């Protein structure tokens, strides 16, 4: 018995090609040019998405990469974003600024115990 699997060329395209219709290499210094304000990095497990984000944050903090574009860089994992109940530690008034509470929660979860919500920008 002979089995032949026909591959669908449309399914071979990566998510990047599906979304933008193109793939191109970009130097890390040029990722946030004047036109780009947000960045979505797609990829399978283990391809280096988290490592790239850590490297970008490291370069921002040590070499001044994109310091003219960002005052702060926060690393918030998708797991933290999807966790329910993180906001229960904040009162109703504080929760009006949900992003600030989420960043504070994430910093405290990473061991930054001296960070106070009221002192954050």
MODELLER restraints for C-alpha pairs under 7 A, 6 or more apart:
rsr = mdl.restraints
at = mdl.atoms
rsr.add(forms.Gaussian(group=physical.xy_distance, feature=features.Distance(at['CA:16:A'], at['CA:23:A']), mean=6.69, stdev=0.5))
rsr.add(forms.Gaussian(group=physical.xy_distance, feature=features.Distance(at['CA:17:A'], at['CA:23:A']), mean=6.06, stdev=0.5))
rsr.add(forms.Gaussian(group=physical.xy_distance, feature=features.Distance(at['CA:29:A'], at['CA:65:A']), mean=6.94, stdev=0.5))
rsr.add(forms.Gaussian(group=physical.xy_distance, feature=features.Distance(at['CA:41:A'], at['CA:49:A']), mean=6.77, stdev=0.5))
rsr.add(forms.Gaussian(group=physical.xy_distance, feature=features.Distance(at['CA:43:A'], at['CA:49:A']), mean=6.97, stdev=0.5))
rsr.add(forms.Gaussian(group=physical.xy_distance, feature=features.Distance(at['CA:57:A'], at['CA:73:A']), mean=6.53, stdev=0.5))
rsr.add(forms.Gaussian(group=physical.xy_distance, feature=features.Distance(at['CA:59:A'], at['CA:65:A']), mean=5.73, stdev=0.5))
rsr.add(forms.Gaussian(group=physical.xy_distance, feature=features.Distance(at['CA:60:A'], at['CA:66:A']), mean=6.14, stdev=0.5))
rsr.add(forms.Gaussian(group=physical.xy_distance, feature=features.Distance(at['CA:60:A'], at['CA:67:A']), mean=6.48, stdev=0.5))
rsr.add(forms.Gaussian(group=physical.xy_distance, feature=features.Distance(at['CA:76:A'], at['CA:106:A']), mean=6.54, stdev=0.5))
rsr.add(forms.Gaussian(group=physical.xy_distance, feature=features.Distance(at['CA:95:A'], at['CA:101:A']), mean=6.56, stdev=0.5))
rsr.add(forms.Gaussian(group=physical.xy_distance, feature=features.Distance(at['CA:104:A'], at['CA:117:A']), mean=6.18, stdev=0.5))
